[in-house]
Amino acid sequence: MDPAMKLVLAIVQDKDAGKLIRALVDAGHRATKLASTGGFLKEGNTTLLIGTESSRVPEIVDIIRNTCRAREQLVTPVSPVGGPADSYTVYPVRVLVGGATVFVLDVERFERI
């Protein structure tokens, strides 16, 4: 086991994914891109898997922080299920989306083949 190896798992909005991947590659990092879907807005996300040395984790997190920004978006709520839809008034609501969710995990084994 090499305790110096980490897996950075970053979940970002699709709008930020291309720019983030370019920034990571420009800094010498490799990333595996997975398509994913967010639970709240049911919109596309991108999940990146980045295997790296422990010492490079702060650099990667800084790249993510500088690339993936939170933004406001208007969302129209869905009418309640089972309730009277005619008395339910729908107004768009501003919600904060974007940014990133980042997990840093210990890696038991890491190989590039």
C-alpha positions in Angstrom: 0.0 0.0 0.0 1.3 3.4 -0.9 -0.2 6.0 1.5 1.1 8.8 -0.7 -1.4 8.1 -3.5 -4.9 9.6 -3.5 -8.0 9.5 -5.7 -9.7 12.9 -6.2 -13.3 12.4 -7.2 -14.8 15.6 -8.4 -18.5 16.1 -9.4 -18.9 19.2 -11.5 -21.6 20.8 -13.7 -21.4 19.8 -17.3 -20.9 23.5 -18.2 -17.6 23.5 -16.3 -16.3 20.1 -17.3 -14.5 20.9 -20.5 -12.7 23.9 -19.1 -11.7 21.9 -16.0 -10.3 19.0 -17.9 -8.2 21.4 -20.1 -6.9 23.1 -16.9 -6.0 19.7 -15.3 -4.3 18.4 -18.5 -2.4 21.7 -18.9 -1.1 21.3 -15.3 0.1 17.7 -16.1 -2.8 15.8 -14.5 -4.8 12.9 -16.0 -8.5 12.5 -15.4 -11.1 9.9 -16.3 -14.5 11.5 -17.2 -17.8 9.8 -16.3 -21.2 11.1 -17.2 -23.5 11.5 -14.2 -26.9 13.0 -13.3 -27.6 15.3 -10.4 -30.5 14.4 -8.0 -32.0 17.8 -7.4 -32.3 19.4 -10.8 -31.9 16.1 -12.8 -29.3 17.8 -15.0 -26.2 16.3 -16.4 -23.0 16.4 -14.3 -19.5 15.2 -15.0 -17.7 13.1 -12.4 -13.9 13.1 -12.8 -11.6 10.5 -11.3 -8.1 11.8 -10.8 -5.3 9.5 -9.4 -2.4 11.5 -8.0 0.3 11.8 -5.5 -0.8 13.1 -2.1 1.4 16.2 -2.5 -0.4 17.3 -5.6 -4.0 17.2 -4.1 -3.9 20.9 -3.0 -3.0 21.9 -6.6 -5.8 19.9 -8.0 -8.3 21.3 -5.6 -7.2 24.8 -6.4 -7.7 24.1 -10.1 -11.2 22.8 -9.4 -11.9 25.8 -7.2 -10.7 28.3 -9.8 -12.5 26.7 -12.7 -15.9 25.5 -11.3 -18.0 28.4 -10.2 -21.4 28.4 -8.5 -24.1 30.3 -10.4 -27.8 31.1 -10.0 -30.4 29.5 -12.2 -34.1 29.9 -12.5 -36.1 26.7 -11.9 -39.8 26.2 -12.2 -41.0 23.9 -9.4 -43.1 20.9 -10.3 -46.7 20.9 -9.0 -47.3 18.6 -5.9 -48.4 15.1 -6.7 -51.9 14.3 -5.5 -52.8 17.9 -4.7 -55.1 20.2 -6.6 -53.0 21.5 -9.5 -55.4 24.3 -10.3 -54.8 26.0 -7.0 -51.0 25.6 -7.2 -49.3 28.8 -8.6 -46.0 28.2 -10.3 -43.3 30.9 -9.9 -39.7 30.4 -11.0 -37.3 30.1 -8.1 -33.6 31.1 -8.1 -31.3 28.3 -6.9 -27.6 28.1 -6.6 -26.0 25.5 -9.0 -22.6 24.6 -10.1 -19.4 24.7 -8.1 -18.0 21.2 -7.3 -18.3 18.4 -4.8 -14.8 17.0 -4.2 -13.8 13.8 -2.4 -10.2 12.8 -1.6 -9.8 9.1 -1.0 -6.8 7.0 0.0 -5.7 4.6 -2.7 -4.5 1.1 -1.8 -3.0 0.5 -5.3 -2.4 2.7 -8.3 -0.9 1.6 -11.6 -0.8 3.1 -15.1 -0.6 0.4 -17.6 
